[in-house]
């Protein structure tokens, strides 16, 4: 199943798609801004990266945990009303966080409020992806829609941190970037929740719940109990692990080569290549079978990042850049494959929760990868982050052993009477 350029146009022009697409773009844009804006804000006020890191980490942990809880609620209650409630809670929480930072409150209090702000941050990514099952038919057009989601998210990760750095430097108040991120989150989520397509989805969910036709998984893990979905989440975790490793490693390698600024340029180019390659890959995906695509893409990505680590001690940014661009070409195809994996392994009425499991896995993977990369670079020098790539190869091997759980998944996405 391959997506052509007309499929991308048809998906984005689908009836009812324009408003939620624009709203979700505004609301998802701050995804790469929150933690960095908080870190730099606290750093400017307190003068300590340690304190800033603690508050930023609390916000990130809260966001990761909140995505799954929110996804389950949105699938059971419909997106509109819970999202509007979340907007109100998030507004209070983020205002409280800014107040704590400005008042230089005790670290424990600020961390607790940061955790709450993370929990209340609207999990728009899963809802935006899940809505495409209402807007597009199964097949190349929907695959194009999922690729758009991955590409747009990658674009936000390029522009978001740059905007944070600009706002922190160019404005007189260091909290400006956090306020801008929070404002976009509030406006985008509110608009998304009130669009006609989202309200229709909410009405169908409420009607299905009233008739008892929803088939949600019970228990603490919910839909995550499905073996195929756990395999897709493992792929998302492995991707985040390798990507987080590389992000820190490239910065260290550029500093070792005597050109610290080149690290940021390489990471930006990496993301641009990812966006371009994502469109091309969507036209001719390989391997075609999804259960093979997941381990092969992660394995190739991890192998190239391992090679990046091995050449970093040579001090050649040109050689590092060449390998890095090849690795970047595998980023968006993986994120798209994770969306398709959810499509394959999770029931339609648990799509938001399932997508949010992927988001949480990726966030945890990135956090672990960044931490591991820092430790290994301190121990072994600029090439130490090759260990993170090698660990990614191990995850790819586990995916290969578990590939049957995805191949065997047989979850009808659009049965009669379903939400899709």
PECORZI-V550027 format. One record per pair of residues at least 24 apart in sequence whose C-alpha atoms are under 7 Angstrom apart, sorted by sequence separation. I is the first residue (numbers start at 1). J is the second residue. D is the distance in whole Angstrom. If there is no record, write none. Layout:
i->I j->J d->D
i->I j->J d->D
This chain:
i->35 j->59 d->7
i->93 j->117 d->5
i->35 j->60 d->6
i->301 j->327 d->5
i->90 j->117 d->6
i->301 j->330 d->6
i->90 j->120 d->5
i->89 j->120 d->6
i->90 j->121 d->6
i->297 j->330 d->7
i->86 j->120 d->6
i->87 j->122 d->7
i->86 j->122 d->6
i->297 j->334 d->6
i->83 j->122 d->7
i->294 j->337 d->7
i->66 j->118 d->7
i->273 j->325 d->7
i->277 j->329 d->5
i->281 j->333 d->7
i->58 j->111 d->6
i->62 j->115 d->5
i->66 j->119 d->4
i->70 j->123 d->7
i->61 j->115 d->7
i->62 j->116 d->6
i->65 j->119 d->7
i->66 j->120 d->7
i->270 j->324 d->7
i->274 j->328 d->5
i->278 j->332 d->5
i->55 j->110 d->7
i->59 j->114 d->5
i->63 j->118 d->4
i->266 j->321 d->7
i->270 j->325 d->6
i->273 j->328 d->6
i->274 j->329 d->5
i->278 j->333 d->5
i->55 j->111 d->5
i->58 j->114 d->6
i->59 j->115 d->5
i->62 j->118 d->4
i->63 j->119 d->5
i->67 j->123 d->5
i->273 j->329 d->6
i->274 j->330 d->7
i->54 j->111 d->7
i->58 j->115 d->5
i->62 j->119 d->4
i->271 j->328 d->7
i->274 j->331 d->6
i->275 j->332 d->6
i->59 j->117 d->6
i->60 j->118 d->6
i->63 j->121 d->6
i->257 j->315 d->5
i->270 j->328 d->5
i->274 j->332 d->6
i->42 j->101 d->6
i->55 j->114 d->6
i->59 j->118 d->5
i->235 j->294 d->7
i->239 j->298 d->6
i->246 j->305 d->6
i->253 j->312 d->6
i->256 j->315 d->7
i->257 j->316 d->7
i->242 j->302 d->6
i->345 j->406 d->7
i->254 j->317 d->7
i->345 j->409 d->5
i->347 j->411 d->6
i->124 j->189 d->7
i->344 j->409 d->7
i->345 j->410 d->7
i->346 j->411 d->6
i->347 j->412 d->7
i->348 j->413 d->5
i->345 j->411 d->6
i->347 j->413 d->6
i->344 j->411 d->6
i->313 j->382 d->6
i->312 j->382 d->6
i->313 j->383 d->6
i->349 j->419 d->6
i->312 j->383 d->5
i->348 j->419 d->7
i->348 j->420 d->6
i->310 j->383 d->6
i->309 j->383 d->4
i->309 j->384 d->6
i->309 j->385 d->6
i->310 j->386 d->6
i->309 j->386 d->4
i->307 j->386 d->7
i->306 j->386 d->4
i->305 j->386 d->7
i->306 j->389 d->4
i->305 j->389 d->5
i->306 j->390 d->6
i->303 j->389 d->6
i->302 j->389 d->5
i->302 j->390 d->7
i->302 j->392 d->5
i->303 j->393 d->7
i->302 j->393 d->6
i->299 j->393 d->5
i->28 j->124 d->6
i->27 j->124 d->7
i->28 j->125 d->7
i->299 j->396 d->5
i->298 j->396 d->6
i->87 j->186 d->6
i->24 j->124 d->7
i->295 j->396 d->5
i->236 j->338 d->7
i->295 j->397 d->7
i->24 j->128 d->6
i->295 j->399 d->5
i->295 j->400 d->5
i->84 j->190 d->6
i->232 j->338 d->6
i->84 j->193 d->7
i->232 j->341 d->6
i->83 j->193 d->6
i->158 j->268 d->6
i->292 j->403 d->7
i->291 j->403 d->5
i->80 j->193 d->5
i->158 j->271 d->7
i->229 j->342 d->6
i->79 j->193 d->6
i->80 j->194 d->6
i->291 j->406 d->5
i->229 j->345 d->5
i->291 j->407 d->5
i->154 j->271 d->7
i->228 j->345 d->5
i->229 j->346 d->7
i->17 j->135 d->7
i->80 j->198 d->7
i->79 j->198 d->7
i->80 j->199 d->6
i->14 j->135 d->6
i->154 j->275 d->7
i->14 j->136 d->7
i->80 j->202 d->6
i->236 j->358 d->6
i->240 j->362 d->5
i->244 j->366 d->4
i->248 j->370 d->6
i->78 j->201 d->7
i->79 j->202 d->6
i->239 j->362 d->7
i->240 j->363 d->7
i->243 j->366 d->6
i->244 j->367 d->7
i->32 j->156 d->7
i->78 j->202 d->4
i->151 j->275 d->5
i->233 j->357 d->7
i->237 j->361 d->5
i->241 j->365 d->4
i->245 j->369 d->4
i->249 j->373 d->6
i->11 j->136 d->6
i->32 j->157 d->5
i->233 j->358 d->5
i->236 j->361 d->6
i->237 j->362 d->5
i->240 j->365 d->4
i->241 j->366 d->5
i->244 j->369 d->4
i->245 j->370 d->5
i->248 j->373 d->6
i->236 j->362 d->5
i->240 j->366 d->4
i->244 j->370 d->5
i->248 j->374 d->7
i->256 j->382 d->7
i->29 j->156 d->5
i->33 j->160 d->5
i->37 j->164 d->6
i->78 j->205 d->6
i->151 j->278 d->7
i->223 j->350 d->7
i->237 j->364 d->7
i->238 j->365 d->6
i->241 j->368 d->6
i->242 j->369 d->6
i->245 j->372 d->7
i->32 j->160 d->5
i->33 j->161 d->6
i->77 j->205 d->7
i->78 j->206 d->7
i->233 j->361 d->6
i->237 j->365 d->5
i->241 j->369 d->4
i->245 j->373 d->5
i->32 j->161 d->6
i->76 j->205 d->7
i->77 j->206 d->6
i->253 j->382 d->5
i->11 j->141 d->6
i->30 j->160 d->6
i->44 j->174 d->7
i->252 j->382 d->6
i->10 j->141 d->7
i->11 j->142 d->7
i->29 j->160 d->7
i->33 j->164 d->6
i->147 j->278 d->7
i->223 j->354 d->7
i->7 j->140 d->7
i->8 j->141 d->7
i->11 j->144 d->7
i->41 j->174 d->5
i->216 j->349 d->7
i->249 j->382 d->7
i->7 j->141 d->5
i->11 j->145 d->6
i->41 j->175 d->5
i->216 j->350 d->6
i->214 j->349 d->7
i->8 j->144 d->5
i->249 j->385 d->6
i->3 j->140 d->5
i->7 j->144 d->6
i->8 j->145 d->7
i->1 j->139 d->7
i->2 j->140 d->6
i->3 j->141 d->6
i->1 j->140 d->6
i->246 j->385 d->7
i->3 j->143 d->6
i->37 j->177 d->6
i->38 j->178 d->6
i->245 j->385 d->6
i->3 j->144 d->5
i->37 j->178 d->5
i->245 j->388 d->6
i->34 j->178 d->6
i->242 j->388 d->6
i->34 j->181 d->6
i->242 j->389 d->6
i->33 j->181 d->6
i->242 j->392 d->6
i->30 j->181 d->5
i->241 j->392 d->7
i->30 j->184 d->7
i->238 j->392 d->6
i->30 j->185 d->7
i->27 j->184 d->6
i->28 j->185 d->7
i->238 j->395 d->6
i->26 j->184 d->6
i->27 j->185 d->4
i->26 j->185 d->7
i->27 j->187 d->7
i->27 j->188 d->4
i->26 j->188 d->5
i->27 j->189 d->5
i->24 j->188 d->6
i->235 j->399 d->7
i->23 j->188 d->5
i->24 j->189 d->7
i->23 j->189 d->7
i->23 j->191 d->6
i->24 j->192 d->6
i->231 j->399 d->7
i->23 j->192 d->5
i->231 j->402 d->7
i->20 j->192 d->5
i->20 j->195 d->6
i->19 j->195 d->6
i->228 j->405 d->5
i->227 j->405 d->6
i->228 j->406 d->5
i->16 j->197 d->6
i->151 j->332 d->6
i->228 j->409 d->6
i->150 j->332 d->6
i->150 j->335 d->6
i->150 j->336 d->6
i->147 j->336 d->5
i->146 j->336 d->6
i->146 j->339 d->6
i->205 j->419 d->7
i->204 j->419 d->7
i->130 j->351 d->6
i->130 j->352 d->6
i->127 j->352 d->5
i->126 j->352 d->5
i->126 j->355 d->5
i->126 j->356 d->5
i->75 j->349 d->6
i->75 j->350 d->6
i->75 j->352 d->6
i->74 j->352 d->7
i->75 j->353 d->7
i->3 j->282 d->5
i->4 j->283 d->5
i->2 j->282 d->6
i->3 j->283 d->5
i->2 j->283 d->5
i->71 j->352 d->5
i->72 j->353 d->5
i->2 j->284 d->6
i->71 j->353 d->4
i->2 j->285 d->6
i->68 j->353 d->6
i->71 j->356 d->6
i->134 j->420 d->5
i->133 j->420 d->5
i->68 j->356 d->5
i->67 j->356 d->5
i->68 j->357 d->6
i->67 j->360 d->7
i->65 j->360 d->7
i->64 j->360 d->5
i->64 j->363 d->7
